[in-house]
Amino acid sequence: MEPDIAVFEISGRLNLGNMLQSVESSIRGMIDGGVRKLVIDLTGLTAIDSSGIGMLVSCGGRMDQLGGQVRVTGAQGPVAKVFEMVHMSRIIPIDADLAAACGNFSGHANSA
């Protein structure tokens, strides 16, 4: 990865509960700690509910306020279906894979 791009991997289920709070706290800590280009890799995520969607949107909004960008990659199966239903790509950019996500940050030339 480029030195200024951080990757946060989420696996399992992202729904209301302690796991969601822990993930949100970790992501917000990264943002508040100075990360301005963040890829959230959901390749290992098997399920997400409205709380998980809300957390991703909230973290994306926080990053926007601070002049950074959040991109999501790896959504598949039921997670991709939920993202499609709520038009997630209108809120947070969604990329096919990690390489595409890293290449699509503004200010980076896409070598593909």
N, CA, C and O atoms as a MOPAC input file, in Angstrom:
PM7 MOZYME 1SCF
protein

 N      0.84000 1    -1.18100 1     0.00000 1
 C      0.00000 1     0.00000 1     0.00000 1
 C      0.88100 1     1.23900 1     0.00000 1
 O      2.01600 1     1.23700 1     0.47600 1
 N      0.31800 1     2.27100 1    -0.54300 1
 C      0.99900 1     3.56000 1    -0.47700 1
 C      1.08900 1     3.94400 1     0.99500 1
 O      0.23300 1     3.54800 1     1.78600 1
 N      2.10200 1     4.70300 1     1.37300 1
 C      2.26800 1     5.00400 1     2.80200 1
 C      1.14400 1     5.84800 1     3.40000 1
 O      0.96400 1     5.85400 1     4.61700 1
 N      0.39500 1     6.55300 1     2.57300 1
 C     -0.65400 1     7.40800 1     3.13800 1
 C     -2.04600 1     6.79200 1     3.05800 1
 O     -3.03600 1     7.47100 1     3.33100 1
 N     -2.13900 1     5.50800 1     2.68800 1
 C     -3.43500 1     4.82600 1     2.60800 1
 C     -3.50200 1     3.76000 1     3.69700 1
 O     -2.64500 1     2.88000 1     3.77300 1
 N     -4.52700 1     3.84900 1     4.53600 1
 C     -4.74400 1     2.85200 1     5.58700 1
 C     -5.85500 1     1.89900 1     5.15000 1
 O     -6.80500 1     2.30900 1     4.48300 1
 N     -5.73100 1     0.64200 1     5.52500 1
 C     -6.74400 1    -0.36900 1     5.20900 1
 C     -7.27300 1    -0.94000 1     6.51300 1
 O     -6.50200 1    -1.32600 1     7.39300 1
 N     -8.60700 1    -0.99200 1     6.63100 1
 C     -9.25900 1    -1.55800 1     7.81100 1
 C    -10.13200 1    -2.71300 1     7.33400 1
 O    -11.07000 1    -2.50600 1     6.56400 1
 N     -9.83100 1    -3.91900 1     7.78300 1
 C    -10.58600 1    -5.10100 1     7.37100 1
 C    -11.65600 1    -5.43700 1     8.39800 1
 O    -11.40700 1    -5.43100 1     9.60400 1
 N    -12.85600 1    -5.73100 1     7.89700 1
 C    -13.95900 1    -6.14100 1     8.76500 1
 C    -14.44500 1    -7.50200 1     8.27200 1
 O    -14.68900 1    -7.68600 1     7.07900 1
 N    -14.58400 1    -8.45600 1     9.19600 1
 C    -15.09500 1    -9.76800 1     8.81700 1
 C    -16.19900 1   -10.18600 1     9.77800 1
 O    -16.37600 1    -9.60000 1    10.84600 1
 N    -16.92900 1   -11.20700 1     9.37400 1
 C    -18.02900 1   -11.69600 1    10.20800 1
 C    -19.30800 1   -10.92600 1     9.93700 1
 O    -19.69500 1   -10.72400 1     8.78600 1
 N    -19.95600 1   -10.50000 1    11.00500 1
 C    -21.23200 1    -9.77800 1    10.89800 1
 C    -21.06200 1    -8.37500 1    11.47200 1
 O    -20.44200 1    -8.19200 1    12.51900 1
 N    -21.61400 1    -7.39500 1    10.77900 1
 C    -21.56700 1    -6.01700 1    11.26500 1
 C    -23.00000 1    -5.58000 1    11.53300 1
 O    -23.69200 1    -5.06400 1    10.65500 1
 N    -23.42400 1    -5.80500 1    12.77800 1
 C    -24.78300 1    -5.45200 1    13.16100 1
 C    -24.78700 1    -4.88000 1    14.57600 1
 O    -23.76600 1    -4.88400 1    15.26400 1
 N    -25.93400 1    -4.39600 1    14.99200 1
 C    -26.06500 1    -3.74000 1    16.28400 1
 C    -25.46700 1    -4.60300 1    17.39300 1
 O    -25.79300 1    -5.78300 1    17.52400 1
 N    -24.58600 1    -3.99200 1    18.18700 1
 C    -23.98100 1    -4.72900 1    19.28900 1
 C    -22.55500 1    -4.28200 1    19.55100 1
 O    -22.08600 1    -3.28100 1    19.00900 1
 N    -21.87700 1    -5.05000 1    20.39800 1
 C    -20.52800 1    -4.69800 1    20.82100 1
 C    -19.52600 1    -4.67000 1    19.67500 1
 O    -18.65000 1    -3.80600 1    19.64300 1
 N    -19.64500 1    -5.60900 1    18.72800 1
 C    -18.72300 1    -5.64800 1    17.59200 1
 C    -18.80800 1    -4.34300 1    16.80900 1
 O    -17.78300 1    -3.77300 1    16.43600 1
 N    -20.01700 1    -3.87200 1    16.56100 1
 C    -20.21600 1    -2.62600 1    15.81500 1
 C    -19.56600 1    -1.45800 1    16.55000 1
 O    -18.88100 1    -0.64000 1    15.93600 1
 N    -19.77500 1    -1.38000 1    17.85200 1
 C    -19.19500 1    -0.28800 1    18.64100 1
 C    -17.67500 1    -0.33600 1    18.60600 1
 O    -17.02200 1     0.70500 1    18.52200 1
 N    -17.11700 1    -1.51800 1    18.66900 1
 C    -15.66800 1    -1.69300 1    18.63700 1
 C    -15.10100 1    -1.26600 1    17.27800 1
 O    -14.09500 1    -0.56000 1    17.21000 1
 N    -15.75100 1    -1.69800 1    16.21000 1
 C    -15.30400 1    -1.33500 1    14.85900 1
 C    -15.39500 1     0.17200 1    14.66400 1
 O    -14.45900 1     0.79600 1    14.16500 1
 N    -16.52400 1     0.75600 1    15.05800 1
 C    -16.69000 1     2.20400 1    14.89700 1
 C    -15.63300 1     2.97100 1    15.68700 1
 O    -15.06600 1     3.94300 1    15.18900 1
 N    -15.37300 1     2.54300 1    16.89400 1
 C    -14.36300 1     3.18900 1    17.72900 1
 C    -12.98300 1     3.11200 1    17.07000 1
 O    -12.23700 1     4.09100 1    17.07500 1
 N    -12.64900 1     1.96400 1    16.50900 1
 C    -11.35400 1     1.78400 1    15.84600 1
 C    -11.23200 1     2.68000 1    14.61700 1
 O    -10.20500 1     3.32900 1    14.41900 1
 N    -12.28400 1     2.71600 1    13.78700 1
 C    -12.24500 1     3.53800 1    12.57500 1
 C    -12.17200 1     5.01200 1    12.93600 1
 O    -11.38400 1     5.75600 1    12.35200 1
 N    -12.98400 1     5.43900 1    13.89200 1
 C    -12.94600 1     6.85200 1    14.30700 1
 C    -11.58200 1     7.21700 1    14.90100 1
 O    -11.09500 1     8.33200 1    14.71200 1
 N    -10.97600 1     6.27700 1    15.61400 1
 C     -9.64600 1     6.50800 1    16.15900 1
 C     -8.62200 1     6.73400 1    15.05900 1
 O     -7.74400 1     7.58900 1    15.17900 1
 N     -8.74000 1     5.96200 1    13.98700 1
 C     -7.83400 1     6.13800 1    12.84700 1
 C     -8.03900 1     7.50700 1    12.20300 1
 O     -7.07700 1     8.21300 1    11.90100 1
 N     -9.30700 1     7.87400 1    11.99500 1
 C     -9.62700 1     9.16800 1    11.36900 1
 C     -9.15100 1    10.30800 1    12.25000 1
 O     -8.49000 1    11.23100 1    11.77400 1
 N     -9.48300 1    10.25100 1    13.52200 1
 C     -9.08700 1    11.31900 1    14.44700 1
 C     -7.57100 1    11.34700 1    14.65200 1
 O     -7.01000 1    12.37300 1    15.03800 1
 N     -6.91500 1    10.21700 1    14.39300 1
 C     -5.46400 1    10.14000 1    14.52500 1
 C     -4.70700 1    10.65000 1    13.30400 1
 O     -3.47700 1    10.67700 1    13.29900 1
 N     -5.44300 1    11.05200 1    12.27100 1
 C     -4.77900 1    11.66600 1    11.12300 1
 C     -4.88800 1    10.92300 1     9.80700 1
 O     -4.42600 1    11.43600 1     8.78800 1
 N     -5.48200 1     9.73200 1     9.78300 1
 C     -5.65200 1     9.01500 1     8.51500 1
 C     -6.62100 1     9.80700 1     7.64200 1
 O     -7.69600 1    10.19600 1     8.09700 1
 N     -6.23800 1    10.04600 1     6.38000 1
 C     -7.10000 1    10.80000 1     5.46400 1
 C     -7.47000 1    10.02100 1     4.21500 1
 O     -8.28600 1    10.47500 1     3.41300 1
 N     -6.87400 1     8.84700 1     4.05000 1
 C     -7.23700 1     7.94000 1     2.95100 1
 C     -7.42000 1     6.57000 1     3.57500 1
 O     -6.45700 1     5.91900 1     3.98100 1
 N     -8.67200 1     6.14400 1     3.64400 1
 C     -9.00000 1     4.90100 1     4.33400 1
 C     -9.80600 1     3.98700 1     3.42300 1
 O    -10.82300 1     4.39200 1     2.86000 1
 N     -9.34300 1     2.75900 1     3.28600 1
 C    -10.09200 1     1.72600 1     2.57500 1
 C    -10.65600 1     0.78200 1     3.61900 1
 O     -9.91700 1     0.24900 1     4.44700 1
 N    -11.96200 1     0.57300 1     3.58100 1
 C    -12.60300 1    -0.39700 1     4.46400 1
 C    -12.85600 1    -1.64300 1     3.62700 1
 O    -13.68500 1    -1.64300 1     2.71700 1
 N    -12.12300 1    -2.70600 1     3.95300 1
 C    -12.18100 1    -3.95700 1     3.20000 1
 C    -13.20300 1    -4.89300 1     3.83800 1
 O    -13.03300 1    -5.34000 1     4.97200 1
 N    -14.26100 1    -5.18200 1     3.09400 1
 C    -15.35800 1    -6.01200 1     3.60500 1
 C    -15.35600 1    -7.40800 1     3.00000 1
 O    -16.38100 1    -8.08900 1     3.01800 1
 N    -14.21800 1    -7.84300 1     2.46500 1
 C    -14.14600 1    -9.15100 1     1.81500 1
 C    -14.62500 1   -10.27300 1     2.74200 1
 O    -15.28500 1   -11.20700 1     2.28600 1
 N    -14.30500 1   -10.19500 1     4.01400 1
 C    -14.69700 1   -11.23400 1     4.96200 1
 C    -16.02200 1   -10.99100 1     5.64700 1
 O    -16.40300 1   -11.75800 1     6.53200 1
 N    -16.74000 1    -9.93900 1     5.26300 1
 C    -18.01500 1    -9.62200 1     5.90900 1
 C    -19.13200 1   -10.46900 1     5.30500 1
 O    -19.28800 1   -10.51900 1     4.08500 1
 N    -19.90800 1   -11.13400 1     6.16300 1
 C    -20.97300 1   -12.01000 1     5.67900 1
 C    -22.36400 1   -11.41300 1     5.83000 1
 O    -23.29800 1   -11.84500 1     5.15400 1
 N    -22.51700 1   -10.41600 1     6.71700 1
 C    -23.83500 1    -9.81300 1     6.93400 1
 C    -23.66700 1    -8.40300 1     7.48700 1
 O    -22.70100 1    -8.10400 1     8.18800 1
 N    -24.63500 1    -7.54000 1     7.15400 1
 C    -24.64700 1    -6.16900 1     7.66400 1
 C    -26.09800 1    -5.74700 1     7.83600 1
 O    -26.95500 1    -6.12100 1     7.03500 1
 N    -26.37800 1    -4.96600 1     8.88500 1
 C    -27.72800 1    -4.45300 1     9.07500 1
 C    -27.69700 1    -2.92600 1     8.98700 1
 O    -26.66400 1    -2.33600 1     8.67000 1
 N    -28.82600 1    -2.30100 1     9.26700 1
 C    -28.91700 1    -0.84100 1     9.14200 1
 C    -27.96000 1    -0.12400 1    10.08500 1
 O    -27.48900 1     0.97000 1     9.77400 1
 N    -27.67100 1    -0.72300 1    11.22400 1
 C    -26.71300 1    -0.12300 1    12.15900 1
 C    -25.31700 1    -0.08900 1    11.54900 1
 O    -24.59600 1     0.90000 1    11.68600 1
 N    -24.94000 1    -1.17400 1    10.87400 1
 C    -23.64500 1    -1.23500 1    10.20700 1
 C    -23.55500 1    -0.22700 1     9.07400 1
 O    -22.53800 1     0.44600 1     8.90700 1
 N    -24.63300 1    -0.12600 1     8.29400 1
 C    -24.68200 1     0.87000 1     7.21100 1
 C    -24.53400 1     2.26700 1     7.80100 1
 O    -23.75300 1     3.07800 1     7.30200 1
 N    -25.28200 1     2.54500 1     8.86100 1
 C    -25.22700 1     3.85500 1     9.50200 1
 C    -23.83900 1     4.19100 1    10.01600 1
 O    -23.39300 1     5.33300 1     9.90600 1
 N    -23.15700 1     3.20900 1    10.57200 1
 C    -21.80500 1     3.43100 1    11.06600 1
 C    -20.86200 1     3.78100 1     9.92100 1
 O    -20.05300 1     4.70000 1    10.04600 1
 N    -20.95700 1     3.05300 1     8.79900 1
 C    -20.09500 1     3.35000 1     7.65100 1
 C    -20.36800 1     4.75400 1     7.10600 1
 O    -19.43800 1     5.49200 1     6.78300 1
 N    -21.63900 1     5.11200 1     7.01000 1
 C    -22.01500 1     6.43800 1     6.52700 1
 C    -21.50100 1     7.51600 1     7.47800 1
 O    -20.97600 1     8.53700 1     7.03400 1
 N    -21.65100 1     7.29400 1     8.77800 1
 C    -21.19200 1     8.24700 1     9.78700 1
 C    -19.68000 1     8.45000 1     9.70800 1
 O    -19.20100 1     9.58300 1     9.75000 1
 N    -18.93400 1     7.36400 1     9.59600 1
 C    -17.47700 1     7.47100 1     9.50000 1
 C    -17.06700 1     8.15500 1     8.19200 1
 O    -16.11700 1     8.93700 1     8.16600 1
 N    -17.78200 1     7.86000 1     7.12200 1
 C    -17.51000 1     8.53800 1     5.85000 1
 C    -17.76900 1    10.03100 1     5.94900 1
 O    -17.01100 1    10.83400 1     5.40500 1
 N    -18.83500 1    10.40600 1     6.63900 1
 C    -19.15700 1    11.81900 1     6.84500 1
 C    -18.10500 1    12.52600 1     7.68200 1
 O    -17.73400 1    13.66400 1     7.39600 1
 N    -17.63000 1    11.84900 1     8.71300 1
 C    -16.57700 1    12.41900 1     9.56500 1
 C    -15.30700 1    12.66100 1     8.74400 1
 O    -14.65700 1    13.69800 1     8.87600 1
 N    -14.97000 1    11.69300 1     7.90200 1
 C    -13.78800 1    11.82800 1     7.06300 1
 C    -13.95500 1    12.98700 1     6.07300 1
 O    -13.01300 1    13.74400 1     5.84100 1
 N    -15.13900 1    13.12300 1     5.49600 1
 C    -15.41100 1    14.24100 1     4.58300 1
 C    -15.18500 1    15.58200 1     5.27900 1
 O    -14.58200 1    16.49300 1     4.71100 1
 N    -15.67200 1    15.69400 1     6.50700 1
 C    -15.51500 1    16.93600 1     7.27000 1
 C    -14.05300 1    17.30500 1     7.45300 1
 O    -13.70500 1    18.48400 1     7.51000 1
 N    -13.19300 1    16.29000 1     7.54400 1
 C    -11.77700 1    16.51900 1     7.78600 1
 C    -10.94800 1    16.54500 1     6.49900 1
 O     -9.72000 1    16.60500 1     6.53900 1
 N    -11.64000 1    16.50000 1     5.36000 1
 C    -10.94600 1    16.61600 1     4.08400 1
 C    -10.34700 1    15.32600 1     3.55800 1
 O     -9.50000 1    15.36300 1     2.66400 1
 N    -10.76300 1    14.19600 1     4.08600 1
 C    -10.23900 1    12.91700 1     3.63200 1
 C    -11.26300 1    12.13800 1     2.83500 1
 O    -12.33600 1    12.64600 1     2.50700 1
 N    -10.91700 1    10.89600 1     2.52600 1
 C    -11.80300 1    10.02500 1     1.74600 1
 C    -11.84400 1     8.63000 1     2.35100 1
 O    -10.83600 1     8.10400 1     2.82500 1
 N    -13.03400 1     8.04700 1     2.32100 1
 C    -13.21700 1     6.63700 1     2.67900 1
 C    -13.70800 1     5.93000 1     1.42300 1
 O    -14.58200 1     6.43900 1     0.72200 1
 N    -13.14800 1     4.76200 1     1.13900 1
 C    -13.61600 1     3.91300 1     0.04700 1
 C    -13.89200 1     2.53700 1     0.63200 1
 O    -13.24800 1     2.12800 1     1.59800 1
 N    -14.84300 1     1.82700 1     0.05200 1
 C    -15.20100 1     0.48700 1     0.51000 1
 C    -14.88200 1    -0.49600 1    -0.60300 1
 O    -15.10000 1    -0.20500 1    -1.77900 1
 N    -14.37200 1    -1.64900 1    -0.23300 1
 C    -14.09400 1    -2.69600 1    -1.20500 1
 C    -14.47200 1    -4.06500 1    -0.63400 1
 O    -14.58500 1    -4.23900 1     0.57900 1
 N    -14.66400 1    -5.02100 1    -1.52700 1
 C    -14.87200 1    -6.40200 1    -1.10700 1
 C    -16.28700 1    -6.79300 1    -0.74500 1
 O    -16.51000 1    -7.92300 1    -0.31100 1
 N    -17.26300 1    -5.89700 1    -0.90700 1
 C    -18.64600 1    -6.25500 1    -0.58100 1
 C    -19.12600 1    -7.32900 1    -1.55900 1
 O    -19.03300 1    -7.16300 1    -2.77500 1
 N    -19.63600 1    -8.42500 1    -1.01100 1
 C    -20.11700 1    -9.51700 1    -1.86000 1
 C    -21.31500 1   -10.19800 1    -1.22200 1
 O    -21.59400 1   -10.00500 1    -0.03800 1
 N    -22.01700 1   -10.99100 1    -2.00900 1
 C    -23.15400 1   -11.74900 1    -1.50800 1
 C    -24.21300 1   -10.86800 1    -0.87000 1
 O    -24.61600 1    -9.85800 1    -1.44600 1
 N    -24.67100 1   -11.25300 1     0.33400 1
 C    -25.73800 1   -10.49400 1     1.00100 1
 C    -25.34200 1    -9.04000 1     1.30300 1
 O    -26.19200 1    -8.14900 1     1.28700 1
 N    -24.06800 1    -8.80800 1     1.57400 1
 C    -23.61400 1    -7.44400 1     1.87200 1
 C    -23.73600 1    -6.57800 1     0.61900 1
 O    -24.21800 1    -5.44800 1     0.69600 1
 N    -23.30800 1    -7.09000 1    -0.52200 1
 C    -23.42300 1    -6.35400 1    -1.78000 1
 C    -24.89000 1    -6.07700 1    -2.10400 1
 O    -25.22600 1    -5.00800 1    -2.61500 1
 N    -25.75700 1    -7.03400 1    -1.80700 1
 C    -27.18900 1    -6.86900 1    -2.08300 1
 C    -27.77700 1    -5.74000 1    -1.23100 1
 O    -28.55400 1    -4.92400 1    -1.72800 1
 N    -27.40700 1    -5.69600 1     0.04500 1
 C    -27.86800 1    -4.61500 1     0.93000 1
 C    -27.35700 1    -3.27800 1     0.42000 1
 O    -28.11200 1    -2.30800 1     0.36100 1
 N    -26.07000 1    -3.21400 1     0.04800 1
 C    -25.49700 1    -1.96700 1    -0.46900 1
 C    -26.26100 1    -1.49100 1    -1.70500 1
 O    -26.50900 1    -0.29600 1    -1.87000 1
 N    -26.63000 1    -2.43700 1    -2.57000 1
 C    -27.37900 1    -2.09400 1    -3.77200 1
 C    -28.75600 1    -1.53800 1    -3.41000 1
 O    -29.20500 1    -0.55400 1    -3.99800 1
 N    -29.42200 1    -2.16600 1    -2.44600 1
 C    -30.76700 1    -1.73200 1    -2.04500 1
 C    -30.77500 1    -0.31700 1    -1.48500 1
 O    -31.71200 1     0.44400 1    -1.72700 1
 N    -29.72500 1     0.04100 1    -0.73000 1
 C    -29.69000 1     1.36000 1    -0.09500 1
 C    -28.87800 1     2.37700 1    -0.91100 1
 O    -28.63400 1     3.49700 1    -0.46100 1
 N    -28.46900 1     1.96900 1    -2.10900 1
 C    -27.68000 1     2.85200 1    -2.98800 1
 C    -26.43900 1     3.38600 1    -2.28700 1
 O    -26.13500 1     4.57700 1    -2.35200 1
 N    -25.73400 1     2.49200 1    -1.62300 1
 C    -24.54800 1     2.86400 1    -0.85000 1
 C    -23.50200 1     3.57500 1    -1.70100 1
 O    -22.80000 1     4.45700 1    -1.20700 1
 N    -23.39000 1     3.20000 1    -2.97400 1
 C    -22.35800 1     3.78700 1    -3.83300 1
 C    -22.58100 1     5.28300 1    -4.07600 1
 O    -21.66800 1     5.98100 1    -4.51800 1
 N    -23.77000 1     5.76900 1    -3.79200 1
 C    -24.02900 1     7.22000 1    -3.90000 1
 C    -23.47100 1     7.97000 1    -2.69300 1
 O    -23.30700 1     9.18900 1    -2.73200 1
 N    -23.18200 1     7.23000 1    -1.62200 1
 C    -22.73800 1     7.84700 1    -0.36800 1
 C    -21.23900 1     7.64600 1    -0.16300 1
 O    -20.51700 1     8.58900 1     0.16100 1
 N    -20.78200 1     6.41700 1    -0.35300 1
 C    -19.36400 1     6.07100 1    -0.19100 1
 C    -18.94200 1     5.29700 1    -1.43600 1
 O    -19.62200 1     4.35200 1    -1.83500 1
 N    -17.82800 1     5.69000 1    -2.05200 1
 C    -17.37200 1     4.96600 1    -3.24100 1
 C    -17.08600 1     3.50000 1    -2.92400 1
 O    -16.47300 1     3.17700 1    -1.90600 1
 N    -17.54400 1     2.61800 1    -3.81900 1
 C    -17.34300 1     1.18200 1    -3.65300 1
 C    -16.49600 1     0.69200 1    -4.82000 1
 O    -16.81200 1     0.95100 1    -5.98100 1
 N    -15.42100 1    -0.01700 1    -4.50200 1
 C    -14.51200 1    -0.52600 1    -5.52000 1
 C    -14.53400 1    -2.04500 1    -5.54600 1
 O    -14.89400 1    -2.69400 1    -4.56500 1
 N    -14.13900 1    -2.60300 1    -6.69400 1
 C    -14.16800 1    -4.05700 1    -6.87500 1
 C    -13.15300 1    -4.77800 1    -6.00000 1
 O    -13.43600 1    -5.85800 1    -5.48000 1
 N    -11.97600 1    -4.18900 1    -5.83400 1
 C    -10.94200 1    -4.84200 1    -5.03400 1
 C    -10.03100 1    -3.78900 1    -4.40200 1
 O    -10.16000 1    -2.59300 1    -4.66200 1
 N     -9.12500 1    -4.25800 1    -3.58000 1
 C     -8.24900 1    -3.36600 1    -2.82500 1
 C     -7.35500 1    -2.53400 1    -3.73500 1
 O     -7.15000 1    -1.34700 1    -3.48400 1
 N     -6.82500 1    -3.14200 1    -4.78300 1
 C     -5.95800 1    -2.40500 1    -5.70800 1
 C     -6.72100 1    -1.26400 1    -6.37600 1
 O     -6.19500 1    -0.15900 1    -6.51300 1
 N     -7.95600 1    -1.52900 1    -6.79000 1
 C     -8.77400 1    -0.49000 1    -7.42000 1
 C     -9.07900 1     0.62100 1    -6.42600 1
 O     -9.01800 1     1.80000 1    -6.77500 1
 N     -9.40300 1     0.25900 1    -5.20100 1
 C     -9.71200 1     1.25600 1    -4.17300 1
 C     -8.51900 1     2.18100 1    -3.95800 1
 O     -8.67800 1     3.40100 1    -3.90600 1
 N     -7.33900 1     1.61200 1    -3.83500 1
 C     -6.13900 1     2.42100 1    -3.61100 1
 C     -5.85100 1     3.31600 1    -4.81000 1
 O     -5.44100 1     4.46500 1    -4.64700 1
 N     -6.06400 1     2.79500 1    -6.00700 1
 C     -5.81300 1     3.56500 1    -7.22500 1
 C     -6.82500 1     4.64900 1    -7.48500 1
 O     -6.54900 1     5.58200 1    -8.23900 1
 N     -8.00300 1     4.54800 1    -6.87400 1
 C     -9.08300 1     5.49800 1    -7.15700 1
 C     -9.15400 1     6.67800 1    -6.20200 1
 O    -10.05200 1     7.50900 1    -6.33200 1
 N     -8.23400 1     6.77900 1    -5.24400 1
 C     -8.22500 1     7.96700 1    -4.39200 1
 C     -7.87600 1     9.16100 1    -5.26800 1
 O     -7.01100 1     9.06700 1    -6.13800 1
 N     -8.55400 1    10.29200 1    -5.03500 1
 C     -8.23700 1    11.47000 1    -5.82500 1
 C     -6.79700 1    11.87700 1    -5.52400 1
 O     -6.31700 1    11.78600 1    -4.39400 1
 N     -6.13800 1    12.32500 1    -6.57600 1
 C     -4.73800 1    12.69600 1    -6.41600 1
 C     -3.79900 1    11.56500 1    -6.74100 1
 O     -2.58100 1    11.74500 1    -6.71400 1
 N     -4.34700 1    10.38100 1    -7.05400 1
 C     -3.52000 1     9.25000 1    -7.44300 1
 C     -3.81600 1     8.91000 1    -8.90200 1
 O     -4.97800 1     8.81500 1    -9.29700 1
 N     -2.79000 1     8.73200 1    -9.67900 1
 C     -2.97400 1     8.29700 1   -11.05400 1
 C     -3.31400 1     6.81200 1   -11.04000 1
 O     -2.68300 1     6.03200 1   -10.32700 1
 N     -4.30200 1     6.42600 1   -11.82000 1
 C     -4.68100 1     5.02400 1   -11.88700 1
 C     -3.85800 1     4.37100 1   -12.99400 1
 O     -4.00700 1     4.71500 1   -14.16700 1
 N     -3.00800 1     3.44900 1   -12.63300 1
 C     -2.09700 1     2.84000 1   -13.59600 1
 C     -2.73600 1     1.72700 1   -14.40400 1
 O     -2.08300 1     1.15000 1   -15.27400 1
 N     -3.97800 1     1.41500 1   -14.14400 1
 C     -4.64400 1     0.32800 1   -14.86200 1
 C     -5.00000 1     0.73700 1   -16.26200 1
 O     -5.56800 1    -0.05800 1   -17.01200 1

